Amino acid sequence: MKKNNQPKKKEGLFSGFGKKKPIIEQPAPKKVRHIENQVKLPFLNDVDEVPGDNKYGRAEDMKDEWGLDPSEATLKRKKKRHLLALGIAAASFILILTGIFYILPRILPGFFAGTNIELFVQPVVNLEYEDDSYRVVIESSVSLMSKPDPSSVRITEVLYNEPVVVTDEAGNGYVKIMTMDGIEGYVPEKTLTDNMDSVEPDLHSYKLVVSDPSKNIMTHASNGTLMMRVEMNTVLYADLKREGVYQVALPNGESGWIGSSGVIELGTRDEIQEVSSRYFVSSIMTFINAKYKENGLTMYGVSVNGAVYVCSEINGIDMPRTMEEQAQMGEEVTLNYDAVTGEVIIEDILPGDILFLRSPSSEPGDTTIYEMAVCTDTGTLFMISSARTTVRLKTFTAGDDICDRIITIRRIFTSE
């Protein structure tokens, strides 16, 4: 084989310019292929059999062909009745709720009456104040007078929501009543109501005893308005308990809210358990410098016997209201005398002891009680001021005339 000995031409940088581009042949356009032998479909046979007869797709007379009336031959869509369906659903829901919350609670207890199933045990309601003579006090406190006259002697006071018994019509707007502890006197008739629901224990869930000097009852649990101010030892019954507050039943069918601080919660028929003398003295101290009022029970006018009564009650001792009856309570304290001086050893008089004193002008040996005092600490007494305007603390020593005036000393509470 011969070799091509001709030298190759070197291509320069611009050697590509001027050359003809190769011709690229374009593909021929596709032609439509005509089907010479058409495919005949079976369902078109009838159309082709009779040329010129255009039966296919022709509208039929439904009455002639099928014997149908226009109303029967037309396909109608039923209208949706949304409101009717919604009404049926709502009525069904209401019936279900009525059955669950109204009918069943009234029917099921009858089926399970007499059984021990706790869910269907009906609570026993024993009404305490069914007699027509019972009334309830509707004011914060009311003076119980010896006569149907505001200028007569004040025997004691009755507190808000306290039940009493009307024993006689006195006229002059007054009625004669008897307290539940047996004290009789006169109060204005308008300060009482005959609606006893607020004091019926079995109608409520909680029993509350006010232990603060006073508490406010409000219209709402928060940001309410003042309905009533109630005093220490006021007893209320509550139906609802929330965090920090109770909803309490009030006379005349009303209800209000009271804070949980400064009240003692009990079962509706429970009593306060007795505590030590320390708590009794602490309660007495809340009345220091309060205005003195003969036989008064409240911070807005109190006597020593009134303070002893309410402070004993809230600390678990059932105490009478009068000085004479209080002088019979508890144990008598035996006084000891110094062998050298012959004076009373005041250290034997303990906090919480109650001293009953005769009048400063009475003769030695007189046993008529003139006033009383409560020992709050060694050598310190809670008693009426010398001006008889307030109740306050007074110190004494073994040589004071108070020791000579002592008739008896009663120890009501045990010391710790």
Secondary structure, DSSP 8 states (H G I E B T S, - for coil): -----S------TTTTTT-----------------SS----GGGHHHHHSTT---TT----HHHHH---HHHHS-------HHHHHHHHHHHHHHHHHIIIIIHHHHHHHHTTTS--GGG-------S--STTEEEE-SSEEEEESSSSTTS-EEEEEETT-EEEEEEEEETTEEEEEETTS-EEEEEGGGEES--GGG-GGG-SEEEEE-SSEEEEESSSSS--EEEEEETT-EEEEEEEETTEEEEE-GGG-EEEEESTTEEEE-TT-------HHHHHHHHHTTTT-BB-TT-EETTEE-HHHHHHHHHHTTT----SSHHHHTTSSEE----B-TTT--B-GGGS-TT-EEEE--TTS-TT-----EEEEEEETTEEEEE-TTSSBEEEEE--TTSHHHHTEEEEEE-S---
